[in-house]
Amino acid sequence: MMKSELVFIPYPGISHLRSTVEMAKLLIDQETHLSITILILPSLYGTEVGASLFSDDDRLRYEVISGENQQSSEPTSLDSHVENQIPKVKHVVAKLLHDYSTLPDSPRIVGFVVDMFCTSMIDVPNEFGVPSYLFYTSNAGVLALGFHVQSMYDDGKYDVSESDYQDSEVELIVPSLTRPYPVKCLPHALASKEWQQIFINQARRFRGMKGILVNTIAELEPHALKYLSSGGDTPPVYPVGPLLHLHDSNDQEKQSEILEWLDKQPGKSVVFLCFGSMGGFTEEQAREIAVALERSGHRFLWSLRRASPATKSPGEFTNLEEILPGGFFNRTKERGKVIGWAPQVAVLANPAIGGFVTHCGWNSTLESLWFGVPTAAWPLYAEQKFNAFMMVEELGLAVEIKKHWRGDLMAGVAAETVTAEEIERGIKCLMEEDSDVRKRVKEMSDKCHVALMDGGSSRIGLKMFVQDVMKNSRDKELEHVHT
């Protein structure tokens, strides 16, 4: 069989890179005639992407695009940062094609897979006459919401204003959901003047792709996937998840201390609170969480970080004794542990964990389902309010801390403080032993594992994707012959 190659262009954020690399590994594991080159773009913030992520295989290679002569003094938007890399990417691809044309037994480049935040890169495959595909790192539901908002907008029927959507009682009928969706749960980007156009244009670009790979599981989102594949003018969608990076080797010393503590706790007795790489809280909110944890009576492992300005990673609190209620550490030392950074995957895998209070980032949601840990939803930014609605209302796989509130951490819209009563109620509900949510999460966990086995739904999704890539590539070649 002729050798073929795909070129992946992921967004240089760690969660996007990791799921892209996991997908690439699954693909070459399944398709022996396929190789993949992953182009690593420089980060928007000038930081280098951890090299530990990349280990070259003979069929999985990485090309790091240098961030030199980046106008680093001027912070650019995510969109223009990616566009600035296009000339460099074209140069690397031209060299790759040249090398392949001169070496015997070289693969043929049959497609480009660009990240949901790198759609401007479609210029590159277009220039070289190669079809392009999209990798959508979030779920099928929010992808479908984006398409629905874009078509409403184009028909002049979308009228959501930044100033009042957070107080709106209006509900949208979104065809990918089985129930009405509250406008106040919309991602901030779909309401904000600054972002709305970017996301509507993005959805238009998505429609021009030859296919969309989604980090989800057919059994998790059957309704959204059915809507997306019901014909119309959206490309074929392939559910290929959960794409999880399960080997976190960050800080071994901190990690072993945390895991040793967990190993001493009874099974399913600990509630774990962790809010992602951008999730930090004000002092006032930290105090409310502390009061809730103390009152709940449950054992806890709490990853606490300090809120910082939008786009900056959260910092650590310097003196927790001063911020948290007086005597808190003394009273809870037997059953609780407060930490900064958390080895999330290793913690969720530990049998002591009975529930997870999360910001509903999609990777975190998939990790909790993989390990069968029920979640309590506390979304903070991006599409997390949608994820929370889907997990709590649509799928019954999570409980809520609070359904609607104002704010978006990334957009710099101050979040209202959630009270200790609301948090305590959510935690008690989460930690119920024989709840329906716990049973459903266990069932879905089994389905996630089966999806990635031979003959599972995500393996079938990958196979169909590769078949379509080969067919589209042949069609493209015939086009060239006839023109």
Stockholm file with secondary structure:
# STOCKHOLM 1.0

chainA/1-483         MMKSELVFIPYPGISHLRSTVEMAKLLIDQETHLSITILILPSLYGTEVGASLFSDDDRLRYEVISGENQQSSEPTSLDSHVENQIPKVKHVVAKLLHDYSTLPDSPRIVGFVVDMFCTSMIDVPNEFGVPSYLFYTSNAGVLALGFHVQSMYDDGKYDVSESDYQDSEVELIVPSLTRPYPVKCLPHALASKEWQQIFINQARRFRGMKGILVNTIAELEPHALKYLSSGGDTPPVYPVGPLLHLHDSNDQEKQSEILEWLDKQPGKSVVFLCFGSMGGFTEEQAREIAVALERSGHRFLWSLRRASPATKSPGEFTNLEEILPGGFFNRTKERGKVIGWAPQVAVLANPAIGGFVTHCGWNSTLESLWFGVPTAAWPLYAEQKFNAFMMVEELGLAVEIKKHWRGDLMAGVAAETVTAEEIERGIKCLMEEDSDVRKRVKEMSDKCHVALMDGGSSRIGLKMFVQDVMKNSRDKELEHVHT
#=GR chainA/1-483 SS CCCEEEEEECCSSHHHHHHHHHHHHHHHHHCTTEEEEEEECCCTTSCCCCGGGCCCBTTEEEEECCCTTCCTTSCCCHHHHHHHTHHHHHHHHHHHHHHHHHSTTCCEEEEEEEETTCGGGGHHHHHHTCCEEEEECSCHHHHHHHHHHHHHHHTTCCCCCTTTGGGCCCEECCTTSSSCEEGGGSCGGGTCHHHHHHHHHHHHHHHTSSCEEESSCTTTCHHHHHHHTSSTTSCCEEECCCCCCCCCCSCHHHHHHHHHHHHTSCTTCEEEEECCTTCCBCHHHHHHHHHHHHHHCCEEEEECCBCCSTTSCCBCCSCHHHHSCTTHHHHHTTTEEEESSCCHHHHHTSTTEEEEEECCCHHHHHHHHHTTCCEEECCCSTTHHHHHHIIIIISCCEEESCSCCCCBTTTTBCCCCCCHHHHHHHHHHHTCTTCHHHHHHHHHHHHHHHHTSTTSHHHHHHHHHHHHHHHHHHHHHHHHHHC
#=GC SS_cons         CCCEEEEEECCSSHHHHHHHHHHHHHHHHHCTTEEEEEEECCCTTSCCCCGGGCCCBTTEEEEECCCTTCCTTSCCCHHHHHHHTHHHHHHHHHHHHHHHHHSTTCCEEEEEEEETTCGGGGHHHHHHTCCEEEEECSCHHHHHHHHHHHHHHHTTCCCCCTTTGGGCCCEECCTTSSSCEEGGGSCGGGTCHHHHHHHHHHHHHHHTSSCEEESSCTTTCHHHHHHHTSSTTSCCEEECCCCCCCCCCSCHHHHHHHHHHHHTSCTTCEEEEECCTTCCBCHHHHHHHHHHHHHHCCEEEEECCBCCSTTSCCBCCSCHHHHSCTTHHHHHTTTEEEESSCCHHHHHTSTTEEEEEECCCHHHHHHHHHTTCCEEECCCSTTHHHHHHIIIIISCCEEESCSCCCCBTTTTBCCCCCCHHHHHHHHHHHTCTTCHHHHHHHHHHHHHHHHTSTTSHHHHHHHHHHHHHHHHHHHHHHHHHHC
//
